[in-house]
C-alpha cells in the first residue's frame, strides 16, 4: 500500500511539475521574444553583426595577405574572396598590373 501511495504521489507531482514547467517556459520564451523586439536590443544586435563582419574581413585580409599568393590557382579560383582579391591585385587603381 505504501508503494502505491508513493507512486501516486510521484505521478501527481510529475504531472503538476510539468504543467508548471511548461507554463514557466512559455512565459520566459514570450519575455525573451518581447525583449528581442525592442529597438535597443535590435541596434545592439546590428552593431555586433557589423563589428563581427569587420573583424572577419580584417582577419581574411591578413590571412590572404600572408598565404594568398602562395596558394595554387586551383584553390584561389574556388574561393570567391581570394578570386576577387587576386583580380583586384592584378589591376590596381592606377591601371598597372601586379605581379
Residue, then its C-alpha position, 0 to 999 in steps of 0.5 A: x500500500x505504501x508503494x502505491x501511495x508513493x507512486x501516486x504521489x510521484x505521478x501527481x507531482x510529475x504531472x503538476x511539475x510539468x504543467x508548471x514547467x511548461x507554463x514557466x517556459x512559455x512565459x520566459x520564451x514570450x519575455x525573451x521574444x518581447x525583449x528581442x523586439x525592442x529597438x535597443x536590443x535590435x541596434x545592439x544586435x546590428x552593431x555586433x553583426x557589423x563589428x563581427x563582419x569587420x573583424x572577419x574581413x580584417x582577419x581574411x585580409x591578413x590571412x590572404x595577405x600572408x598565404x594568398x599568393x602562395x596558394x595554387x590557382x586551383x584553390x584561389x579560383x574556388x574561393x570567391x574572396x581570394x578570386x576577387x582579391x587576386x583580380x583586384x591585385x592584378x589591376x590596381x587603381x592606377x591601371x598597372x598590373x601586379x605581379 
